[in-house]
Amino acid sequence: MNNLSILGIFVADLAFFGKIPKVGETILGKEFVVGPGGKGSNQSVAAGKAGASVEFITKIGNDDYGKMALKTYKETNVGTKNVFESDQHSTGVAAILLDKETGQNAISVVPGAAGELTIKDIDKAKDTITNSSIFLTQLEAPMNVVSHALKIAKENNVTTILNPAPAAKLDKEIFSLVDYFTPNETEASFYIDGEINTVEDAKEYAQSILNLGVKNVLITLGEKGVYFFNKDESHFEPALDLKNQVVDTSGAGDAFNGAFATALCEGKPIIESIKFANCFAGISTTRIGTANSMPNRAEIEKMLKII
């Protein structure tokens, strides 16, 4: 059983390219692009393109953006039997401001229909979760829904990954349901009494995160790389040396999580899974977009031979 199930949201990404304005400032942008987005959706597309047998659990509106979602999943081998359609709510949207020169971004998300996911929806998707070897989720869907899904996964011995994005207060019992906790440096800082900016910071505070009750922690550090820690081992994987090729870092964390889950599904050891995901995420930053920037399996295999 090498199936992967992912719970999360789909939103239509409305991306604006140019300088990111300060509060109260108006600027003229250079480009505008509409594409598929949402952390769970991006992670599902990443997994599908990386070679996983993946089912996505979400809710969309019966509208043009919802049709965009279904078209995207058809093109990227993402299963849709648990993509629920709502006539009462519109598909979510995200406004992304992107500075092409620096690769920096600022994002505001309105979940729309996906924010209306219910425990009843998760119960409909129960068989999908229990028949998975890996279950991955984030914190964009309603918290009670995320918690319920994690409980179903753990009760059925499914390995769980929680990407705590956006960072939010979690009940202590949720941490105990998590096999792999995958925050970036900002999200990791939210859960500790300190701030993580560097690899040394990650090493210093990793035990504090483990003490929350999770079994493994992977802190993604952007252009620096990834730090992994559990009670038995630790590993730092530097980011790919992409020189001046980085054009858009939005979606890189989603690329990492989707590819990491895929590698675990395939039974790859943890360090090898991290290398695979790190490579996948690195390539995604050399392209514009989130879901649209995800590489395919052949590209990853080629890059892994080089590095």
N, C-alpha and C positions, 0 to 999 in steps of 0.2 A: 504493500500500500504506500504509494509515493505521491499521494494527492496533497495539494495545498489549498486551504481555504483562507480567505481574507475578508474581514469585516471593515467597512469604512464608508467614506462618502465620495460621490462623484460631484464635481462642480465644473462648470464651463469657465476656463481661465480666460479672463480679458486682460491681455498683457499690453502694457504701455511702455515703449522704449524711449529712453532719454535720461536726463538728469533726474534724480529723485528729489522732488521739492521739499523744502522745509515747511513747517507748520505756517499756514497763512500765505505761502508763496504760490504763485501761478506761473507755470512754465509752458512753453510750446514743445510737445513731444515730437519724436521723429517717425515712429512707426506704431501700428496697433494690430494685434493679432488675437484671434479667438481660437482656443483649442481645448482639448480635454484635460481635466485636472482633478484635484482632490487627492489627499495622501493615500487613502486606501485604493482608489482607482489607479493612481500612478504606480503604486506597488504591485497591483495586479497586472498591469500592462508590462511592467519590468519583469515580473515572474514569467508571464506568458512568452515574452520575447527571449527570456533566458532559457526557456525550454521546459518550464514546469507545467504540470497538469493542474490548472488553477481554477477555482470557483470563487467569484466575487459576490459578497452579500451587501446589498445597499438598497436605497430607494431613490427613484428618479421621478420627475414629472412627465406627464403625457404631453410633451412639447418639443420644440426643435432641438433644444439642448439635450433633452432625454434621448432623442433620435441620434444625436452626435455620440452619446455614450455607447449606445448599442452598436453603432457602426464601428466605433473604435475597438470594442471587445471582439467583434466578429473578425476584424483585421489582425488582431494580436493574440488569438487563441485563448481568450478569457471566457470561462463558462458563465452563463447568464441566467441559469434556472432560479437563482435567488436574487435577481435584480428586480425588485418589486416596483411596479408603476402606480403612481398616485394621480387621481383626477382632481384631488383637492389642493395639491401643493405643486408649485413650480420647481423645476430643477435648480439646484444651487448654483451660485456663481462666485468667482474669486477675482478681485481686482489686484493685478500684479504690476508694481512699478519696478522697472529694471534699468539699471545703468550699465550699458554695454561695455563701457570702458573699464569698469572695475569688476563687473559680474555681480555686484551687490543687488539685493532686492528687498522690497517691502511688500507685504501681502495682507489683504483683508478678505476674509472668507464669510460668505452667507450660505449656510448649509442647505437651506430650502427643504425639499422633500426628504433628503437624507437625514436632516435633523429631526424628522418625524418618525424615524425607525422605532419600532416598539418591541417589547419582549415577545409579543405574539409573533412578530416577523421572525425573530431569532428562533423561536420554537419551530416555525415552518422550515427553517434551514438547519434544524438539529442534525438530520441525517448527513448533510454535507459536512458539518463540523466533525461529527463522530467518526466519519469515514476518512478523515484526513490524517496524515502523519504529522503535519505542521499546521497550526492556526496562528495567523498574524492579525493584529489589530493596532489601532492608534487611539487618540482621544478626541477625534473630530465628531464621532457619532455620540449620541446621548450616553452619559456615564452609566446609567442603569442597564442599558443595552450591552455596552462593552463588558461590564461586570458579569452579566448573565451569560454571555457567550464564553467568556474565559472560564467560568465555572463548569459549563457543559463540556468544554474541551478537556479540562483537568480531570473531571469525573470519569472521562472515557480514555484517559491515558494518552491524550494528544499533546505533543510538545507545543508550548505556547511562546510566542514572541510579542512583547508589548513595546511599541514605539511610542513613548509618551509625548506625543506632539498633537496639539500644543500642550505644554506642561500644565498640569492641573492637580489640585489636591486629590490624593487617592486614599481610600480607606485601607487600613493596614492589611486587611484580608486579601485585597487585590494583589499586593506584592507577592503573597505566598502562592498565587496562582501562576506566577510568571517564571518561565524557564530562562528566557533571554530578554533582558531589558536594554533597549537600544536608543538612549537619548543622544542628542548632540550636546555640545559643551554648554549652551545656554539652558537647555532643558535639564541637563544633569545638575547644574548649579541650583536650580529651583528646589531640588530634593535634598540638598545638603546645607550645612551651615558654613558656607564658603563659596568661592567662585572658581570655576574651571575655565581657563583660557589656553593653557599650555599642556604639553604631554606630561610634564612634571606635576602639574595640578591634578591631572587625571589619575596619575599613579598615587598621589597623596590621598585623594578622596574616594577612590574606587571601593575600598573596604567599607566606607560609610554607606555607600549605595547598596552594597551587598547586605549590609546589616539591616536594611529595610525589609528583607525577606526574599529577594529575588535570588535565583541560583547562579546566573551569569550576567555580567554587565559588559556591554560594548559601548564605549563613548566615542562617537564620531566627532572628529576635530577639524572638519573642513579641509583646507589645503595642507594641514599637518599630517592627517592620517586617522587611524583608528586605534584605540586602546581597549584591549580585552582583559577581563579579570574574573577569576572565580576562586574558590577556596583552595584549589590545587595548582593553578597555573596562571600566568599572565603573558601577554604578548602585545607588542606595539608594531603595527603595520603602517609604514609611511605611505603617504599619498603618492600616486603616480607622478613622475616628473613630466609635466605637460608643457613646461616652459610658458610660452605666451599663447597657448591654444585655448585657454579657458575663456568662454564668452557668456555663460549663463549657469550660475550655480543652483538656481531654483530647481527643485526636484531631485537633487543629488542624494539627499537622505532617503527619499523614496526609492530611488534606484538601488541604493545600498541594501535597504531592507528587503525589497522584492527579490534581489539576486541572492542575498544571504539565506532567505527562506528556501529558495530554489535549491541552493547547494546542500543545505541540511536535508531537504527532501530526498536528495539523491544519495544521501548517506556519506557525504564528504566529511572528513574530520573538521573540527572547529577552525583550526588555523587555515586550512585549505579553503574553507567556506568564506572566511574573512578575506583572503587574498582574491578570491573569485568576485566577491561583492565589491571590494575596493576598486578592482579593475573596471567592473561594470559601471560603478558610480563615476569614476574618473572620466571615462569616455563620454558619459552623458553631459558633463560640464563643457565639452567642446562644441556643443550644439545648442541652438536656441529652442526653448520650450521645456515642458516637463515630460508628459507622456510621449510627446513627439521626439524627444531627445534620446529615448532609450535605445541602446544598441541591440543587435541580435546575437545569438549564441556563437555564430561563426566569427564575429568581430572579437568577442571575448576570448575565444580559444586562440585566435591569432595573437592578441595582445599578451596573453599569459605566456606564450612561447618566447616573446621578446624580453619581458621583464625578468 
